[in-house]
Amino acid sequence: MSVVSYVTEGESRRGTHPELERRGVYILIFCLFLGGCALPSDRVRCPKAAILAEFSKTIDRTEGISIRTELDSLIPECTQDNAYTYMTFRLRMTSFRPMSSLKMSVAVQTSYFVAVVDEDGTVLTRSDHDLEITFASDQTTKVNFVQVQEKIPTQKKAAIYVGFNLDESQFEQLQKERNKVFVGPQ
């Protein structure tokens, strides 16, 4: 018994269109690429990383204008060698200024800390970082992304904590705001 196959113009031997066949090859290559990136052996579990709630906000004043800045998110990625786990993380900080000061550009500098703390509560390392926040005129919100890298000894169980460096007056003002209770209409 013989099998006869007819191929018409624009068809491949399998009866599919060459464009669809090419698209299928591209999809296969893409899936293999993604699968290669997600091998379990390439992943390193990151230690705990957190923004400290009490130090997640700051209020800085410049030229009589209050600028409020908040640490919004922390996204870590880790790599490891024999001695250290290297955590590279992206911090997102959002700053706000009042509408009353919109007509002029404003700049303020604030600082934040990154601390590596072991399970006993001992601070292994602490680093302070400055952030320059510049508002153009007519700008009420400014978002900054900062990338920071910290190293943690692999033999230690530790966590990373991030927060703003606050002076006494900033801390007290933010604490009062946290303790306010909203009483709505009754």
BALOBA-1460 file (C-alpha; in Angstrom, 3 decimals):
// residues 186
<rec num="1" residu="m" x="0.000" y="0.000" z="0.000"/>
<rec num="2" residu="s" x="1.380" y="3.382" z="-0.879"/>
<rec num="3" residu="v" x="0.563" y="6.689" z="0.723"/>
<rec num="4" residu="v" x="0.307" y="9.716" z="-1.453"/>
<rec num="5" residu="s" x="0.721" y="13.108" z="0.069"/>
<rec num="6" residu="y" x="-0.233" y="16.250" z="-1.782"/>
<rec num="7" residu="v" x="1.292" y="19.539" z="-0.811"/>
<rec num="8" residu="t" x="-0.366" y="22.636" z="-2.099"/>
<rec num="9" residu="e" x="1.331" y="26.010" z="-2.324"/>
<rec num="10" residu="g" x="1.576" y="27.743" z="1.064"/>
<rec num="11" residu="e" x="1.327" y="24.484" z="3.046"/>
<rec num="12" residu="s" x="4.015" y="22.461" z="4.697"/>
<rec num="13" residu="r" x="4.044" y="18.683" z="4.569"/>
<rec num="14" residu="r" x="2.105" y="18.438" z="7.848"/>
<rec num="15" residu="g" x="-0.772" y="20.416" z="6.474"/>
<rec num="16" residu="t" x="-0.041" y="23.565" z="8.516"/>
<rec num="17" residu="h" x="0.850" y="26.988" z="7.338"/>
<rec num="18" residu="p" x="4.640" y="27.789" z="7.427"/>
<rec num="19" residu="e" x="3.952" y="30.954" z="9.467"/>
<rec num="20" residu="l" x="2.185" y="28.913" z="12.160"/>
<rec num="21" residu="e" x="4.993" y="26.379" z="12.159"/>
<rec num="22" residu="r" x="7.589" y="29.155" z="12.597"/>
<rec num="23" residu="r" x="5.525" y="30.706" z="15.394"/>
<rec num="24" residu="g" x="5.412" y="27.312" z="17.140"/>
<rec num="25" residu="v" x="9.214" y="27.051" z="16.963"/>
<rec num="26" residu="y" x="9.545" y="30.548" z="18.483"/>
<rec num="27" residu="i" x="7.162" y="29.640" z="21.288"/>
<rec num="28" residu="l" x="9.131" y="26.445" z="21.973"/>
<rec num="29" residu="i" x="12.444" y="28.350" z="22.100"/>
<rec num="30" residu="f" x="10.912" y="30.978" z="24.404"/>
<rec num="31" residu="c" x="9.547" y="28.308" z="26.785"/>
<rec num="32" residu="l" x="12.910" y="26.545" z="26.883"/>
<rec num="33" residu="f" x="14.586" y="29.881" z="27.638"/>
<rec num="34" residu="l" x="12.210" y="30.576" z="30.536"/>
<rec num="35" residu="g" x="12.594" y="27.046" z="31.820"/>
<rec num="36" residu="g" x="16.373" y="27.434" z="31.839"/>
<rec num="37" residu="c" x="16.111" y="30.574" z="33.975"/>
<rec num="38" residu="a" x="14.021" y="28.869" z="36.617"/>
<rec num="39" residu="l" x="16.221" y="25.928" z="37.520"/>
<rec num="40" residu="p" x="15.909" y="25.226" z="41.255"/>
<rec num="41" residu="s" x="19.706" y="25.045" z="41.627"/>
<rec num="42" residu="d" x="20.020" y="28.719" z="40.552"/>
<rec num="43" residu="r" x="17.695" y="29.997" z="43.271"/>
<rec num="44" residu="v" x="19.036" y="31.216" z="46.589"/>
<rec num="45" residu="r" x="16.628" y="31.708" z="49.452"/>
<rec num="46" residu="c" x="16.859" y="35.246" z="50.788"/>
<rec num="47" residu="p" x="16.988" y="35.959" z="54.511"/>
<rec num="48" residu="k" x="14.121" y="37.928" z="56.032"/>
<rec num="49" residu="a" x="14.027" y="41.541" z="54.841"/>
<rec num="50" residu="a" x="11.619" y="44.087" z="56.275"/>
<rec num="51" residu="i" x="10.825" y="47.770" z="56.498"/>
<rec num="52" residu="l" x="10.458" y="48.720" z="60.171"/>
<rec num="53" residu="a" x="6.981" y="50.185" z="60.660"/>
<rec num="54" residu="e" x="8.084" y="52.785" z="63.238"/>
<rec num="55" residu="f" x="10.765" y="54.050" z="60.847"/>
<rec num="56" residu="s" x="8.928" y="53.654" z="57.533"/>
<rec num="57" residu="k" x="7.986" y="57.356" z="57.278"/>
<rec num="58" residu="t" x="9.751" y="60.636" z="57.737"/>
<rec num="59" residu="i" x="8.827" y="64.307" z="57.640"/>
<rec num="60" residu="d" x="11.552" y="66.692" z="56.545"/>
<rec num="61" residu="r" x="11.216" y="70.467" z="56.429"/>
<rec num="62" residu="t" x="12.852" y="72.856" z="54.035"/>
<rec num="63" residu="e" x="11.994" y="76.534" z="53.586"/>
<rec num="64" residu="g" x="8.968" y="76.041" z="55.861"/>
<rec num="65" residu="i" x="7.579" y="73.236" z="53.684"/>
<rec num="66" residu="s" x="6.963" y="69.765" z="55.116"/>
<rec num="67" residu="i" x="7.946" y="66.895" z="52.829"/>
<rec num="68" residu="r" x="6.582" y="63.472" z="53.807"/>
<rec num="69" residu="t" x="8.454" y="60.416" z="52.532"/>
<rec num="70" residu="e" x="7.441" y="56.774" z="52.925"/>
<rec num="71" residu="l" x="9.331" y="53.531" z="52.329"/>
<rec num="72" residu="d" x="6.794" y="51.685" z="50.170"/>
<rec num="73" residu="s" x="8.425" y="48.424" z="49.175"/>
<rec num="74" residu="l" x="11.522" y="46.319" z="49.355"/>
<rec num="75" residu="i" x="12.150" y="43.687" z="46.678"/>
<rec num="76" residu="p" x="15.134" y="41.388" z="47.394"/>
<rec num="77" residu="e" x="17.194" y="39.068" z="45.190"/>
<rec num="78" residu="c" x="19.989" y="36.909" z="46.569"/>
<rec num="79" residu="t" x="23.151" y="35.203" z="45.391"/>
<rec num="80" residu="q" x="25.569" y="33.190" z="47.475"/>
<rec num="81" residu="d" x="29.162" y="32.034" z="47.671"/>
<rec num="82" residu="n" x="30.892" y="29.959" z="50.350"/>
<rec num="83" residu="a" x="31.226" y="32.822" z="52.823"/>
<rec num="84" residu="y" x="28.324" y="35.225" z="52.187"/>
<rec num="85" residu="t" x="24.783" y="35.618" z="50.970"/>
<rec num="86" residu="y" x="24.559" y="38.803" z="48.926"/>
<rec num="87" residu="m" x="21.175" y="40.480" z="49.041"/>
<rec num="88" residu="t" x="20.543" y="43.101" z="46.399"/>
<rec num="89" residu="f" x="17.276" y="44.846" z="46.961"/>
<rec num="90" residu="r" x="15.316" y="47.672" z="45.430"/>
<rec num="91" residu="l" x="13.707" y="50.200" z="47.722"/>
<rec num="92" residu="r" x="10.834" y="52.343" z="46.601"/>
<rec num="93" residu="m" x="10.360" y="55.656" z="48.397"/>
<rec num="94" residu="t" x="7.434" y="57.962" z="47.689"/>
<rec num="95" residu="s" x="7.539" y="61.616" z="48.747"/>
<rec num="96" residu="f" x="4.646" y="64.070" z="49.011"/>
<rec num="97" residu="r" x="4.498" y="67.803" z="49.433"/>
<rec num="98" residu="p" x="1.552" y="70.087" z="50.176"/>
<rec num="99" residu="m" x="-0.392" y="71.751" z="47.379"/>
<rec num="100" residu="s" x="0.316" y="75.172" z="48.911"/>
<rec num="101" residu="s" x="3.955" y="75.007" z="47.819"/>
<rec num="102" residu="l" x="3.372" y="74.020" z="44.175"/>
<rec num="103" residu="k" x="4.661" y="77.198" z="42.542"/>
<rec num="104" residu="m" x="8.317" y="76.587" z="43.376"/>
<rec num="105" residu="s" x="10.756" y="73.726" z="43.026"/>
<rec num="106" residu="v" x="11.889" y="72.222" z="46.320"/>
<rec num="107" residu="a" x="14.753" y="69.933" z="47.299"/>
<rec num="108" residu="v" x="15.250" y="68.099" z="50.574"/>
<rec num="109" residu="q" x="17.706" y="65.491" z="51.763"/>
<rec num="110" residu="t" x="16.731" y="62.611" z="54.002"/>
<rec num="111" residu="s" x="18.627" y="59.569" z="55.197"/>
<rec num="112" residu="y" x="17.781" y="55.938" z="55.789"/>
<rec num="113" residu="f" x="19.583" y="52.977" z="57.328"/>
<rec num="114" residu="v" x="20.060" y="49.335" z="56.425"/>
<rec num="115" residu="a" x="20.883" y="47.011" z="59.326"/>
<rec num="116" residu="v" x="21.852" y="43.342" z="59.280"/>
<rec num="117" residu="v" x="20.735" y="41.797" z="62.582"/>
<rec num="118" residu="d" x="21.382" y="38.221" z="63.739"/>
<rec num="119" residu="e" x="18.817" y="36.025" z="65.498"/>
<rec num="120" residu="d" x="20.063" y="37.179" z="68.930"/>
<rec num="121" residu="g" x="19.333" y="40.822" z="68.064"/>
<rec num="122" residu="t" x="22.977" y="41.770" z="67.600"/>
<rec num="123" residu="v" x="23.561" y="44.305" z="64.826"/>
<rec num="124" residu="l" x="26.183" y="42.779" z="62.535"/>
<rec num="125" residu="t" x="26.381" y="45.773" z="60.183"/>
<rec num="126" residu="r" x="24.581" y="49.054" z="59.788"/>
<rec num="127" residu="s" x="24.950" y="51.482" z="56.912"/>
<rec num="128" residu="d" x="23.439" y="54.942" z="56.482"/>
<rec num="129" residu="h" x="22.424" y="56.265" z="53.075"/>
<rec num="130" residu="d" x="21.349" y="59.719" z="51.887"/>
<rec num="131" residu="l" x="18.531" y="60.412" z="49.464"/>
<rec num="132" residu="e" x="18.124" y="63.719" z="47.629"/>
<rec num="133" residu="i" x="14.478" y="64.439" z="46.811"/>
<rec num="134" residu="t" x="13.806" y="67.183" z="44.269"/>
<rec num="135" residu="f" x="10.327" y="68.371" z="43.336"/>
<rec num="136" residu="a" x="9.845" y="70.367" z="40.156"/>
<rec num="137" residu="s" x="7.311" y="73.189" z="40.300"/>
<rec num="138" residu="d" x="3.740" y="71.845" z="40.041"/>
<rec num="139" residu="q" x="4.883" y="68.375" z="41.201"/>
<rec num="140" residu="t" x="3.224" y="66.999" z="44.350"/>
<rec num="141" residu="t" x="4.545" y="63.425" z="44.340"/>
<rec num="142" residu="k" x="8.023" y="62.064" z="43.715"/>
<rec num="143" residu="v" x="8.923" y="58.365" z="43.548"/>
<rec num="144" residu="n" x="12.547" y="57.260" z="43.964"/>
<rec num="145" residu="f" x="13.986" y="53.794" z="43.456"/>
<rec num="146" residu="v" x="17.250" y="52.922" z="45.152"/>
<rec num="147" residu="q" x="19.253" y="49.731" z="44.787"/>
<rec num="148" residu="v" x="21.282" y="48.569" z="47.796"/>
<rec num="149" residu="q" x="23.426" y="45.487" z="48.357"/>
<rec num="150" residu="e" x="24.217" y="43.954" z="51.737"/>
<rec num="151" residu="k" x="26.167" y="40.826" z="52.576"/>
<rec num="152" residu="i" x="25.286" y="38.358" z="55.282"/>
<rec num="153" residu="p" x="27.640" y="35.642" z="56.540"/>
<rec num="154" residu="t" x="26.257" y="32.275" z="55.396"/>
<rec num="155" residu="q" x="26.907" y="30.672" z="58.797"/>
<rec num="156" residu="k" x="24.691" y="33.271" z="60.566"/>
<rec num="157" residu="k" x="20.920" y="33.346" z="60.638"/>
<rec num="158" residu="a" x="20.193" y="37.030" z="60.131"/>
<rec num="159" residu="a" x="17.630" y="39.499" z="58.823"/>
<rec num="160" residu="i" x="17.834" y="42.874" z="57.119"/>
<rec num="161" residu="y" x="15.857" y="45.839" z="58.412"/>
<rec num="162" residu="v" x="15.395" y="49.176" z="56.662"/>
<rec num="163" residu="g" x="14.078" y="52.474" z="58.001"/>
<rec num="164" residu="f" x="14.553" y="56.218" z="58.060"/>
<rec num="165" residu="n" x="16.979" y="57.922" z="60.432"/>
<rec num="166" residu="l" x="14.626" y="60.039" z="62.542"/>
<rec num="167" residu="d" x="15.471" y="62.741" z="65.028"/>
<rec num="168" residu="e" x="13.452" y="63.033" z="68.241"/>
<rec num="169" residu="s" x="10.950" y="65.581" z="66.886"/>
<rec num="170" residu="q" x="10.268" y="63.521" z="63.733"/>
<rec num="171" residu="f" x="9.773" y="60.370" z="65.783"/>
<rec num="172" residu="e" x="7.366" y="62.095" z="68.211"/>
<rec num="173" residu="q" x="5.317" y="63.703" z="65.423"/>
<rec num="174" residu="l" x="4.954" y="60.403" z="63.547"/>
<rec num="175" residu="q" x="4.097" y="58.576" z="66.768"/>
<rec num="176" residu="k" x="1.320" y="61.099" z="67.493"/>
<rec num="177" residu="e" x="-0.066" y="60.564" z="63.978"/>
<rec num="178" residu="r" x="-0.066" y="56.780" z="64.451"/>
<rec num="179" residu="n" x="-1.904" y="57.094" z="67.751"/>
<rec num="180" residu="k" x="-4.670" y="59.305" z="66.365"/>
<rec num="181" residu="v" x="-8.029" y="57.603" z="66.248"/>
<rec num="182" residu="f" x="-10.496" y="58.552" z="63.557"/>
<rec num="183" residu="v" x="-13.957" y="59.144" z="64.889"/>
<rec num="184" residu="g" x="-16.415" y="59.270" z="62.019"/>
<rec num="185" residu="p" x="-19.973" y="60.586" z="61.952"/>
<rec num="186" residu="q" x="-22.260" y="58.840" z="64.357"/>
